[in-house]
Amino acid sequence: RLRSAPVTVRFVTNTTKESKKDLLERLTGLGFDIAEHEIFTSLTAARNLLEQQQVRPLLLVDDKALPDFTGIGTDNPNAVVVGLAPEHFHYEMMNRAFR
């Protein structure tokens, strides 16, 4: 019904554990009729902000989420993006983030 209605359809999630592509594959595997451009995640919002502010982040995100930041410069970071990534929350990485 929504697809035939005069509304824009979006699938919104706050997940930071997987890329939009992985999420799309999981949802289509469950039978959802969905296109990648219809998915909006917190990683999408973070990427949009990084691009708007033109900053170079240290990405403290799960490795599966990294594809959503392809093309974003991360050399000499001047910002930090934090997602659910317990394997990256150790002294060395936290020290880098605070610097």
Wavefront OBJ file of the C-alpha trace (Angstrom):
o trace
v 0.000 0.000 0.000
v 2.775 2.423 0.859
v 4.459 1.949 -2.491
v 1.254 2.906 -4.298
v 0.616 5.889 -1.996
v 2.032 9.354 -2.764
v 4.663 9.109 -0.002
v 8.393 8.506 0.133
v 9.296 5.173 1.694
v 12.398 4.920 3.887
v 13.685 2.202 6.174
v 15.401 3.864 9.135
v 17.646 2.214 11.709
v 20.175 3.245 14.311
v 22.420 0.242 13.737
v 26.154 0.879 13.527
v 27.221 -2.770 13.289
v 26.805 -3.292 9.553
v 27.057 -1.416 6.304
v 24.031 -0.356 4.315
v 24.889 -3.033 1.729
v 24.943 -5.791 4.371
v 21.667 -4.533 5.811
v 20.108 -4.506 2.339
v 21.209 -8.104 1.736
v 19.770 -9.193 5.085
v 16.436 -7.439 4.505
v 16.011 -8.687 0.936
v 16.891 -12.167 2.202
v 13.973 -11.839 4.608
v 11.685 -11.003 1.693
v 11.570 -7.207 1.890
v 11.147 -5.405 -1.431
v 13.646 -2.657 -0.764
v 16.277 -0.609 -2.605
v 19.542 0.617 -1.090
v 18.572 4.280 -1.484
v 15.528 3.613 0.729
v 17.715 2.720 3.727
v 18.809 5.483 6.108
v 21.084 4.495 8.986
v 22.922 6.346 11.708
v 26.053 5.686 9.645
v 24.382 7.495 6.728
v 23.729 10.465 9.010
v 27.320 10.368 10.295
v 28.737 10.274 6.772
v 26.519 13.175 5.695
v 27.751 15.235 8.654
v 31.396 14.382 7.943
v 30.972 15.514 4.348
v 29.152 18.712 5.345
v 31.762 19.623 7.950
v 34.643 18.464 5.722
v 36.427 16.678 8.564
v 38.694 13.635 8.639
v 37.425 11.112 11.180
v 39.002 8.442 13.274
v 36.420 5.703 12.738
v 35.654 3.740 15.905
v 33.114 1.539 14.166
v 32.752 -2.167 13.499
v 34.816 -3.358 10.538
v 31.572 -4.351 8.773
v 30.477 -0.694 8.891
v 33.607 0.681 7.199
v 32.263 0.367 3.618
v 29.767 3.131 4.422
v 32.724 5.508 4.799
v 34.496 4.650 1.542
v 36.050 7.772 0.079
v 36.095 9.700 3.362
v 39.613 10.847 4.199
v 40.870 9.556 7.541
v 44.505 10.705 7.438
v 45.460 13.009 10.302
v 41.971 12.825 11.886
v 40.336 15.902 13.385
v 37.056 14.213 14.378
v 35.915 10.907 15.878
v 32.967 8.731 14.845
v 31.918 6.225 17.517
v 29.733 3.221 16.806
v 29.126 -0.116 18.470
v 32.585 -1.651 18.109
v 33.774 -3.194 21.382
v 36.816 -4.744 19.684
v 38.116 -1.215 18.997
v 37.610 0.108 22.516
v 41.058 -0.497 23.947
v 43.693 1.791 25.413
v 45.604 2.479 22.203
v 42.507 3.373 20.172
v 40.916 5.423 22.935
v 44.202 7.303 23.353
v 44.224 8.080 19.607
v 40.610 9.272 19.815
v 41.322 11.613 22.711
v 44.351 13.072 20.925
l 1 2 3 4 5 6 7 8 9 10 11 12 13 14 15 16 17 18 19 20 21 22 23 24 25 26 27 28 29 30 31 32 33 34 35 36 37 38 39 40 41 42 43 44 45 46 47 48 49 50 51 52 53 54 55 56 57 58 59 60 61 62 63 64 65 66 67 68 69 70 71 72 73 74 75 76 77 78 79 80 81 82 83 84 85 86 87 88 89 90 91 92 93 94 95 96 97 98 99
